[in-house]
Amino acid sequence: MEKLNIVCVDDQREVLATLMKNLKPLKKHFNLIDCEAADEALEVLEEIDEEGGHTPLIICDHIMPGKNGIDFLIEMTNDPRFTKTKKILLTGLATHQDTIIAINQATIDQYIEKPWDGKDLIRVISILLTQYLVASGLDYQPFLEVMDQPTLYQLLREHGA
């Protein structure tokens, strides 16, 4: 079974450590990659793509030095290699205007405020990963234990599978 990648981007090591701890239940099926800056994440995503890998999910902070999370996610949205990749914006400081831009231009799939609840985060991620796996056409059978079953059944009904 090919492991898929979840890329997490936040400039604060403590936040990344907490995020990685919350994502630990997914480690059996996914490579969990942490990056401290958008440019580092771009390099990682480039390497994954060159190796023929898949990135079902990017979880990104908003306020970071250099390129902010919204600009990074907009760049991912406009890159045809990552059109199916799901995106979560994690933030505690977004303005109303920032949120509108994130939704309209970065087409984020989920907006989560800091501090987050770990169980809620895993529930949201499970739904997004299920959507990605079905939409991408990958064999989702090996991932059933981390997929959201109601979402899977709904998607299968919609696609007549």
Backbone hydrogen bonds, N-H to C=O, Kabsch-Sander energy under -0.5 kcal/mol:
donor,donor_aa,acceptor,acceptor_aa,energy
4,L,29,H,-1.3
5,N,54,H,-2.0
6,I,31,N,-2.9
7,V,57,L,-2.3
8,C,6,I,-0.5
8,C,33,I,-3.2
9,V,59,I,-3.0
10,D,35,C,-2.3
13,R,11,D,-0.7
16,L,12,Q,-2.2
17,A,13,R,-2.7
18,T,14,E,-2.2
19,L,15,V,-2.6
20,M,16,L,-2.8
21,K,17,A,-2.0
22,N,18,T,-2.4
23,L,19,L,-1.9
24,K,21,K,-1.0
26,L,23,L,-2.6
27,K,24,K,-1.6
29,H,26,L,-1.6
30,F,26,L,-1.9
31,N,4,L,-3.6
32,L,30,F,-0.6
33,I,6,I,-2.9
33,I,31,N,-0.7
35,C,8,C,-2.8
41,A,37,A,-2.1
42,L,38,A,-2.4
43,E,39,D,-1.8
44,V,40,E,-2.2
45,L,41,A,-2.9
46,E,42,L,-2.1
47,E,43,E,-2.2
48,I,44,V,-2.6
49,D,45,L,-2.4
50,E,46,E,-2.6
51,E,47,E,-1.8
52,G,49,D,-1.7
53,G,48,I,-2.9
57,L,5,N,-1.1
58,I,86,K,-2.2
59,I,7,V,-2.8
60,C,58,I,-0.5
60,C,88,I,-2.9
61,D,9,V,-2.7
62,H,90,L,-1.0
64,M,62,H,-0.7
69,G,62,H,-3.2
72,F,68,N,-2.2
73,L,69,G,-2.6
74,I,70,I,-2.4
75,E,71,D,-2.2
76,M,72,F,-1.9
77,T,73,L,-2.3
78,N,74,I,-2.0
79,D,76,M,-0.9
82,F,79,D,-2.2
83,T,80,P,-0.9
86,K,56,P,-3.0
88,I,58,I,-2.7
89,L,110,Q,-2.5
90,L,60,C,-3.3
90,L,88,I,-0.6
91,T,89,L,-0.5
91,T,112,I,-2.2
99,T,95,T,-2.2
100,I,96,H,-2.0
101,I,97,Q,-2.3
102,A,98,D,-2.6
103,I,99,T,-2.3
104,N,100,I,-2.9
105,Q,101,I,-2.9
106,A,101,I,-1.3
108,I,102,A,-1.6
109,D,87,K,-2.6
110,Q,87,K,-1.5
112,I,89,L,-2.9
112,I,110,Q,-0.5
114,K,91,T,-2.1
118,G,116,W,-0.5
121,L,117,D,-2.4
122,I,118,G,-2.3
123,R,119,K,-2.1
124,V,120,D,-2.4
125,I,121,L,-2.7
126,S,122,I,-2.6
127,I,123,R,-1.8
128,L,124,V,-2.4
129,L,125,I,-3.1
130,T,126,S,-1.9
131,Q,127,I,-2.3
132,Y,128,L,-2.4
133,L,129,L,-2.9
134,V,130,T,-2.2
135,A,131,Q,-2.4
136,S,132,Y,-2.8
137,G,133,L,-0.7
137,G,134,V,-0.7
138,L,133,L,-0.8
140,Y,138,L,-0.8
143,F,140,Y,-2.0
144,L,141,Q,-1.5
146,V,143,F,-2.1
147,M,143,F,-0.8
147,M,144,L,-0.8
148,D,126,S,-0.9
149,Q,147,M,-0.8
152,L,148,D,-2.5
153,Y,149,Q,-2.8
154,Q,150,P,-2.2
155,L,151,T,-2.7
156,L,152,L,-2.6
157,R,153,Y,-2.3
158,E,154,Q,-2.4
159,H,155,L,-2.0
160,G,157,R,-0.9
161,A,156,L,-2.4
